[in-house]
Amino acid sequence: MPELPEVEVTRRRIEPFLVGRKLAGVRTTAPSYFFLTPPRRLARQLAGRTVSQLQRRGKYLVADLDDGRRLLLHLGMTGQLFADGARSPRLLSSTARASLAPEEQRAFRADRHTHLRLCFADGGRGVFFRDVRKFGKVQLLEPGEPSARLDPLGIDALDAAGADLHRASRGRRVAVKSLLLDQTVLAGVGNIYADEGLFRAGVRPRRRAGRLSRAECAAIVRGVQDCMHRSIATGGSSISDYVAPDGADGRYQDERHVYARSGEPCRACSAPIRRVVIGQRSAHYCPGCQR
């Protein structure tokens, strides 16, 4: 699932294709749970509007429109937001991917998984939102309308301080990994950066949150942020479906220390990386480097 770094990379690279451009039309697939706002309403109310700003809230993108409305975009687990002309095997169906050699792959053409296409009045490159599993979301919010998805979010993970995590952890019996995944505490953290941040902090994911010291909380937040900043700089993690808006793969997956490396030697101490299940979610850690 795209986490904060992947969404931030998407925001930065898709922004030139959205901000300041007037929408001429919207094409959608049939109504489904992908659309929190019915497709016909989206098409009717987005036409003629101009995107004035593109922001990120945790793992969500929010496009501010010139009439005060907001367009909420969530990539979900397999969502891909990219510009017309992007090329990547990750943008092809598994059938097409298997039938084409890398040199035969052409610029993307909308398929049945392309649930939203934004077309612009200037006739320039459009923007696609493709999602094979349809766990992504699109919603048009009226001016001042509360959002059940945005309003509960905690402080953005990149803006947090150790004191924020320490305050949230007091009296909590849950594992620190579960606390980090709570979007009402630190918005934007998911499995990858929770595992990697805990490794950098030297803290095991099963540690009870309420027993963490101030210094440990500060180290965890610093570790998470260091991982995220590095991931943003390298284009995010393309472990499965994620691809940047220009079709480029991220490179941070090549720098992982523990996430999804169960049984492999730790790059710091050579101990085998272990995998445990915490709250029905996998967690990875090094028994030598983390206490």
C-alpha positions in Angstrom: 0.0 0.0 0.0 1.4 3.4 -0.9 2.4 5.2 2.3 3.3 8.8 3.0 6.5 8.9 0.9 4.8 7.3 -2.1 1.9 9.7 -1.8 4.2 12.7 -1.4 6.2 11.7 -4.5 3.0 11.4 -6.4 1.9 14.8 -5.2 5.1 16.5 -6.3 5.2 14.8 -9.7 1.5 15.0 -10.6 1.1 18.7 -9.4 2.3 20.2 -12.7 -0.3 18.2 -14.5 -3.2 19.4 -12.2 -2.6 22.8 -10.6 -3.7 25.8 -12.7 -5.4 23.7 -15.4 -9.1 23.9 -16.2 -11.0 20.6 -16.4 -12.8 20.1 -19.7 -14.3 16.7 -18.8 -14.2 13.6 -16.7 -14.4 10.0 -17.8 -15.2 7.2 -15.3 -16.1 3.6 -15.1 -19.4 2.4 -13.7 -20.4 3.2 -10.1 -18.6 1.1 -7.5 -17.1 1.3 -4.0 -14.2 3.2 -5.6 -16.4 6.2 -6.0 -17.5 7.9 -2.7 -19.1 10.5 -4.9 -21.3 9.0 -7.8 -19.5 9.2 -11.1 -22.2 11.2 -12.8 -22.0 13.9 -10.1 -18.2 13.9 -10.4 -18.4 14.4 -14.1 -21.0 17.1 -13.9 -19.5 19.2 -11.1 -15.8 18.9 -12.0 -16.3 20.1 -15.6 -15.1 23.7 -15.9 -13.3 23.8 -12.6 -9.7 24.7 -12.1 -7.4 23.0 -9.6 -5.9 25.8 -7.5 -3.7 23.7 -5.1 -2.7 20.1 -4.4 -2.1 19.1 -0.8 -1.3 15.9 1.0 -2.9 14.8 4.3 -1.3 11.7 5.6 -1.9 9.1 2.8 -4.5 11.3 1.1 -4.2 13.8 -1.7 -6.6 16.8 -1.7 -7.0 19.0 -4.7 -8.5 22.4 -3.9 -10.8 23.7 -6.7 -11.5 27.3 -7.7 -15.2 27.1 -6.4 -14.2 26.0 -2.9 -14.8 22.3 -3.3 -12.1 19.7 -2.6 -11.4 16.6 -4.5 -10.1 13.8 -2.3 -8.0 11.1 -3.8 -6.8 8.0 -2.0 -4.5 5.5 -3.6 -5.7 2.6 -1.4 -3.6 -0.6 -1.9 -3.0 -0.7 -5.6 -4.0 2.8 -6.9 -1.9 4.5 -9.5 -2.2 8.2 -10.3 -0.2 9.2 -13.4 -0.1 11.4 -16.5 -1.0 10.5 -20.0 2.1 9.1 -21.8 3.6 7.3 -18.8 5.2 4.0 -19.5 5.7 1.2 -17.0 5.1 -2.6 -16.9 3.3 -1.9 -13.6 0.6 0.0 -15.5 -0.2 -3.1 -17.6 -2.5 -5.9 -16.7 -0.8 -9.2 -15.8 -1.9 -10.6 -19.2 -0.5 -7.7 -21.2 2.7 -7.7 -19.0 3.3 -11.3 -19.8 2.7 -11.0 -23.5 5.0 -8.0 -24.2 8.7 -7.8 -24.1 10.1 -4.7 -22.2 11.1 -3.1 -25.5 7.5 -3.6 -26.8 5.8 -1.8 -24.0 4.0 1.3 -25.2 2.6 4.4 -23.6 -0.4 3.5 -21.3 -3.9 3.3 -22.8 -6.9 3.4 -20.5 -8.1 -0.1 -19.6 -11.0 -1.4 -17.5 -9.1 -0.7 -14.3 -8.8 3.0 -15.2 -11.7 4.4 -13.1 -11.0 8.1 -13.5 -9.6 10.2 -16.3 -9.3 13.9 -16.1 -9.2 15.8 -19.4 -8.2 19.5 -19.6 -9.3 22.5 -21.6 -5.8 23.2 -22.9 -5.8 19.9 -24.8 -2.6 18.8 -23.0 -1.8 15.6 -21.2 -4.6 14.1 -19.1 -4.4 12.4 -15.7 -5.4 8.8 -15.0 -6.4 7.1 -11.8 -6.1 3.4 -12.2 -6.8 0.8 -9.5 -7.0 -2.9 -10.1 -8.5 -3.8 -6.7 -10.6 -0.7 -6.4 -9.6 0.0 -2.7 -8.7 3.5 -3.8 -11.2 6.3 -3.3 -12.5 9.5 -5.0 -14.7 11.9 -3.3 -15.8 15.5 -4.0 -16.3 17.5 -0.8 -18.5 20.6 -0.7 -17.0 23.9 0.7 -16.7 23.4 4.5 -18.0 19.8 4.4 -16.5 17.6 7.1 -14.6 14.5 6.0 -14.9 11.2 7.9 -11.5 10.3 6.3 -9.5 13.5 6.8 -10.9 15.0 10.0 -9.8 12.1 12.4 -6.2 12.1 11.1 -3.5 12.9 13.7 -0.4 15.0 13.2 1.4 14.4 9.9 4.3 11.9 10.5 6.8 14.4 8.9 5.7 17.1 11.3 5.6 15.1 14.5 8.0 15.3 17.4 9.0 12.6 19.9 6.8 14.3 22.5 3.7 13.7 20.3 4.3 10.0 20.2 5.2 9.9 23.9 2.0 11.7 24.8 -0.1 9.3 22.7 1.6 6.2 24.1 0.8 6.9 27.8 -1.4 4.3 29.3 -1.5 2.3 26.1 -1.1 -1.5 26.3 -0.8 -2.0 22.5 2.4 -2.9 20.8 4.4 0.1 19.5 4.0 -1.2 15.9 0.2 -1.0 16.3 0.4 2.5 17.7 2.5 3.7 14.8 -0.1 2.3 12.3 -2.9 4.2 14.1 -3.6 7.1 11.7 -5.1 9.2 14.5 -1.7 9.3 16.1 0.8 9.7 13.2 -0.9 10.2 9.8 0.9 8.5 6.9 2.8 5.7 8.6 2.2 2.2 7.3 3.9 -1.2 7.5 7.1 -0.4 5.6 8.1 2.8 7.5 6.9 1.6 10.9 9.2 -1.5 10.6 12.1 0.5 9.1 11.7 3.3 11.7 11.7 0.9 14.6 14.9 -0.7 13.3 16.6 2.6 13.1 15.5 3.4 16.7 16.6 0.0 18.0 13.1 -0.8 19.3 11.3 -4.1 18.8 7.8 -3.8 17.3 6.2 -5.9 20.1 7.3 -3.5 22.9 4.3 -2.2 24.8 3.7 1.5 23.8 3.0 2.7 27.3 6.4 1.6 28.6 8.4 3.5 26.0 10.7 6.3 27.4 10.7 9.8 26.1 14.1 9.1 24.5 12.8 6.0 22.8 9.8 7.9 21.4 12.1 10.6 20.1 14.3 8.0 18.5 11.3 6.2 16.9 9.9 9.4 15.4 13.3 10.4 14.1 13.8 6.9 12.6 10.5 7.0 10.8 11.1 10.5 9.5 14.6 9.6 8.3 13.3 6.6 6.4 10.5 8.7 4.9 12.8 11.5 3.8 15.2 9.1 2.2 12.3 7.3 0.5 10.9 10.5 -0.9 14.4 11.4 -2.2 14.6 8.0 -4.0 11.1 8.0 -5.4 9.3 5.8 -2.9 9.1 2.0 -2.7 8.0 0.1 -5.8 7.6 -3.3 -4.1 4.3 -4.2 -5.9 2.1 -1.9 -7.8 3.4 1.6 -6.9 4.7 3.7 -9.8 5.4 7.4 -9.9 3.2 9.7 -12.1 5.9 9.7 -14.8 6.0 5.9 -14.9 9.3 5.7 -12.9 9.8 3.0 -10.3 10.9 4.1 -6.8 14.2 2.8 -5.4 13.8 2.8 -1.7 12.9 -0.9 -1.6 16.5 -1.6 -2.4 17.5 0.0 0.9 15.2 -1.8 3.3 16.8 -3.2 6.4 14.0 -5.4 7.8 10.7 -5.0 6.0 9.8 -8.2 4.1 13.3 -9.6 4.6 12.3 -12.4 6.9 15.1 -15.0 7.2 17.7 -12.8 5.4 20.8 -11.6 7.3 20.7 -8.2 9.0 22.9 -5.8 7.1 24.2 -4.4 10.4 24.8 -7.5 12.5 24.1 -10.5 10.2 21.4 -11.9 12.5 18.4 -13.4 10.6 15.5 -11.0 10.3 12.4 -12.2 12.1 8.8 -11.9 11.2 6.0 -11.8 13.8 2.2 -11.1 13.5 0.9 -8.2 15.6 -2.8 -7.3 15.4 -3.1 -9.4 12.2 -0.3 -7.4 10.6 3.2 -8.6 9.8 6.1 -7.0 11.6 9.8 -7.5 10.8 12.7 -6.8 13.1 16.4 -7.7 13.8 16.8 -9.6 17.2 20.4 -8.4 17.4 19.9 -4.7 16.7 16.5 -4.1 18.3 15.6 -4.5 22.0 
